[in-house]
Amino acid sequence: MKSSAKTESSTAAALPLPTLLSQAVVAFTIELDNEAEGQIRHRTTLHGLSKKSSSKSGAADSLNAPWLVSSIMWSNCMRFVGEDGVRVGELEELARTKTNLDGMQRWRYITVEPDPADPRARPPLSDWVIRATPVGRRAQEVWRPLFGVIEQRWQQRFGKDEIDQLRKPLSELVSQIDAELPGVLPDCLPILQYGLFSRTSDYRRRARAARERGDAGSGGAAAGTNLSTLLSKALLAFAIDFERESELSLAICANVLRVLSEEGVRVRDLPRLAGVSKEAIKMATGFLAKGRYIVIESDPYAARTKLIRLTPKGHAARDAYLQRIGAVEERWQDRFGKDNIRNLGRALEPLVADGTVEPSPLFLGLQPPPDGWRASVPKPETLPHFPMVLHRGGYPDGS
């Protein structure tokens, strides 16, 4: 690797395949989002109107500038909104996943209105047309080339041969996945549903429809796909296999259940330990508490401090998560080729190392712009062990 030949950690091999995939796709997305933030005129909670915008148009821009969102909202929405717009009912089929349609309107990227050419007085929402606003079109122009730009940066930073060695087994894997599930998986990670699941029922429905149509998948198409899509598809396919057999989502297990214990962990420490936002932690712990996997109680040794403890049910669920991860990975070796899965892991390990900030080269590209919103929040000590993509804007750490 160009950036650091000694970054491969002895603990890296202990990280399961979905963690390796997760940290790579999260790092890629955050780096892309940081770049887009510097180019898209926007507003945020912390900063209001971006300096880039306010220096040009002043108060008028503050009314029209879009709310800043992650590039995942390009992948599940804006990518498919062409000059003539797209019907509401068509968007999900094109994207193969849901978007936050209300949010994208509220954040000023799109409008959703009846087609003026439709003679019906009250056409159903599915026939309404989604169109990009002027600022939405400018955001599209920024997002469109950035996937290639960031991949080129990775080649320069980590070495072209190293990225090619990652691409080869990843492309082979995704080609096989697409052959099994033709036209089913989206090109990005989905917005997580209730319980922070990856919407496995949606993909099962699409798979059934594809089988009924007689669709046949074909390999090879993944070779020219951008790196972010390859990582996302592989990870989503793993999550679907995991969640088919689990009462808890991979997002909850990998990020929250993994770091809990029967002795107790302080609630305020969870965002730091998991690498995800407070809001994502709140959603996960609420689901776990409702299912009686955890108890939340006062810390007897610290006033106004809450502890989370695993119940016996939660302890069993954590053990089951670790066993299930290994079982799915073993099945993948049988299903997709032992050498290919192992080569994929070996290509990811030097990038991820042990998943924390000091040894992992992934963090080299995550320095936010000085006036960016991430510059004003604590620097992460680790990246999520599974992306927490929420309705809040699609950020992979739930921000």
N, C-alpha and C positions, 0 to 999 in steps of 0.2 A: 504494500500500500504506500502511496506517495506521502500521505500525511503523517503516518507513524508506523514504522515497521514493527514496533514492539507493543502494539496496543492489544494484541490478542491475549485475553485473560484466561487463566487456567479454569476459571469458573464459567466461562462462556459456554462450554460444551454442556453445562448443566441446565442452561436455559432451554425450555421447550421450543419447538418450531413456531407455534403461534406467537410466542413472545418475541422471537427474533424478527418475524414478519411484521409484527405490530410496531416495534420500535423503529424499524426502517421506514414504514409508511407514515408513521406519525412525524418523524424527523423530516421526511421529504415534504409533507404537507405544511408543516410549520415554516420551513424555509421558503416554500413557495408563497405562503400567506404573508410572511414578512416582506418579501419582495413586492407583492401586489399592494401591500399597505402603503408603500412609498410612492406608488404610481396612481392609485385610485383615489379620486376626490371622495372624502368620506367624513362621517361623524362617528364618535364613540362615546361611551358613558364617561370615561375618564378624561378625555381630551376635547370633547365637543367637536368642532369643525377642525379638520386637519390643517396644518400650517400651509401645506401646498395649496389648499383651496382658499383659505382666508386671505392669502396674499394677493389673490387674483380678483375675486368678485365680492368679497365682504359679506354683508348681511344677507344678500339674495341667495348666495350659495348655501348658507346655513339652513335655509328652508328646503332646498332641493337636493343637497348632498345625500347620498345613500348611507345607510347604516353599514358599518364595516362587517363583512361576513367572511367565512372561510371559502377557499376554492372548492370545497366539496359542494357548495351551493351552485357553482358553475357546472360541476359534473352531474348533478341531479336535476338541474333546472335550466340555467341560462345557456348552456351548450345547445339546447334544442329549440330555443326561441329565435327563429330566423326573422328575416325582414318582413315576411308576411304573417308572422306570429305562429302559434300552434294552439290547437284546441285543448281545453283542459283534459278531456277524456283521452287524448292521444299522448299527453306528456308522460304519464306513468309508464305506458307501454314502450315509448321510445327510450326512456331513461332506465326502465326495468327496476325502478324503485320509486318510492314516494319522495316528494319534496315538501318543504314548509311553504305552501302556496300563500297562506295568509301573511306569513312573515315576509316573504319576498315582495308582496304588495306594500305592506306597512313600511318596509325598509327602502321603498322607492325604486326597486330594480325593475318592476313589471307593473302592468295594468292588466286587469282581468275584466272583460266587458262582453256583452252580447255582440255577435257578428252583425254589423250594420246591414249586411246583405240577407240576413235571416228574416223571413217575413213573419215568423211567429211572434206573438206578443210576449210570451214568457218561455223562451227556449230553456231547456235544462242546463244546469251549470256545466255539464260535460261538453256541451256544444259552445260554450263561451270561448273567446279567443284570448290567449295570453300574448301580450306584446311587450317588448323591452321599452323602457322609458329612455329618454336621451342619455341620462347618466348610466342606466343599465347597459346601453350599447357601448358607452365608453369603457365600462368595466369589462365587457366581453372582449374588447380589443386588447385589454391588458392581460386578462387571464389566458386567452387562446394560445399564445406562444410560450407561456412560462413553464409548462411541463417539460418541453424540450430544453429550455434554458437551464432549469435546475438539474436535469439529468446530465447535461454537458458539464455543469459545475462539479457534479459528483465524479465524473470521469477525470476531470482535472485535479480534484482534491484527493481522490482515493486511488486513481489509476484506471486507465481505460481497460486494461486487461482484467483488473479486478471486477469492474462493473460488468464486463462481458462474461466473466465467470459466474456472476450472479444471474445475469440475464438468461444464460443458456438453460440451466435446470428450471428456472422460473418459467420461461417460455414453454418448455416441454410440459411442465406440470399444468399450466393454464390451458394449453392446447388440449390436453387429455380431459380436464374438467369441462371445458366448453364442448368437447365431443360428447360427454355424458349428459350435459345439461345445455343443449343448444338454445341460444337466445334467452337464457334464464337469468344469469347473474349480471348485475350492473357493473359498470366500469369503475365504481367507487364504493366506498363503504356506506351502508345505509344509515339513515337517522334511526337510532334505536327506539324501539317501541316500549310499551309498558313492561316493567321488569328488566329493562335494558337488554331485551332480546333482539336478535338480528332479523326479525320478521321471517322466520323459517316457513311459516304457513304460506306467505306470499310466493316463495320460491317453489314450494311443493305444488301450489296451484299452477304456476307457470310451467313447471315440468310436466304435469299431467296434461295440460293443454298442448304442449309441444308433442308429447307422445301421441295424443289423439289426432293431431294434424299430420303425424308421420314425419316430423322434422328429424333430420339426421345431422348430427354434428360432424365437423371435419377438423382435423388437426392442422397445425402450421400457421394459422392466422395470428397467433399470439406473438410471433417473432417480431413483428413490426409495431407492437403495442407499446405505449409509453410505460416506463418503469413503475410509476405510481399505480396504474391500472393493474399491472401484473401482480404487484404486491397485494393490492386490495382484493383482487379476485381470489387469489390463493388463500388469503386470510379468511375471507368471508366463507369460502367453501369449507374450511376447517371449522369455523364457528357453527355452520349449519349442521355438520356431522356431530359436533360436540353437543349442541343444544337439542338435537333429536332425542338424546338419551338422558338429558339433565333437567332437573326441576329449576335450576338456576342458570342464568345466562353466563356465557363466557366472560362478558364484560364485568359482571359482578364478581365472579369467582377469581378472575385473574388480577383484578385491581384492588378489591376490597377484602374478600374472604381470605385471600392469600396472606395478607399482612396482619390478620387478627389472631388473637390467642385466647385461651381460657383465662389467662392472668389479667388480660385487659390492655387496651391501647387507648390513649387519649384521643378523643374525637378531633381535637384541633391538629393532631399530628397526621391524620390520615391523608389530607391532600399532599403533604410532603412525601409520605411513604409511598403513596400510589402514583404520584405524578399527574393527578387529575384535579379538576376544579372542586371547590367547596360545594357548588351546586350539584355536580355529578355525585359526589360523596353523599350528599343529603338524599338524593333519589335512591341510591343503592342501599344505604343503611335503613331508609324507610321501608323498602321492600323486604330486607332481611329481618327487620324487627317484626313486621307484620306476619312473616312466616315463622317466627320464633327461632330463627337461626342465631340471633344475638339478643343481648339485653343491654340497655343503655342506662347507666346509673352514675351517681355522684362519686367522685374520687374521694375516699375518706381522708386522704393526705393533702389535698389541695382544694381550697375553696373555689367555687364557681367553675370547677373542671369536671367534665363528663368523661366517663370511661365506657368503652364498648368491649363486652366480653362475649366470646363464643359460648353458646349453650351446647349441651351434648349433641343436639341435632346439628348445630352449626359446625362442630368439630368433625362430625361424620361427613358433612357435606364438603368440608375442605379436603378431607382425605379422599373422598370420592372424586373431587375435581382433579387432584393430582394423578389418581389412577386412570381417570378417563382421558386426560391429556395424553398419557403414555399409550393407552389402548388405541386411541384414534391415530396417533402417529405411527404405530406399528401397522395398523390396517392400511394407512396410506403407503407405507413401504411395499406392502403386498400388492396394493391396487395400482400404484403409479410407478413402482420400480424402486427397489431399495437404494440402488446407487444414485438415482436422481434425487431422491429425498435427502440422502446424506450429503450429496454435493451441494444442494441448496443450503442446508444447515451450515456446511463448512464455508460457503461463500458469505453467509450473513454474519458468522461469528466474529470475524475481525472488525466489522463495522459496529457491531453492538457491544462487543466485549462483555462486561458483566451488567450492562444496562444502566450504569450510573455515570455521572457527569465527568469524573476524572479520567477513567480509562477509555470511555467510549468516544471514538472519533466522530460519531454522528453529531455530537454537540458542537463541533467546530463550525458548522454552518448555521447554528441557531442563535447567533448574536443578533438581537433585534435592532432595527434602526433606532438611533438615539431618541427620536421623538415618537417612536412607536409605542403602542399600548403595552406590549410585553416588557418594554424597558422599565416600566413603572411598577411591575409586580415582582415578587421574589423569583429568582432564577430557579428552575427546576433542578432537583437532585437526581431525578430519574425520569424516564419517559413512561407513559402508560404501558402496561402489559397487554392491554387491548384497547383500541381507540374508543373513546367515549363521545360519539357523535350525537349531539343533542339538537333539539329544535331551536336552541338559542342562537344558532348561526353556523352550525356545522363544524365547529372547531374540534380537532381530534382529541383534545384533552378536556372537552366539556366546558371550555371557557365561554 
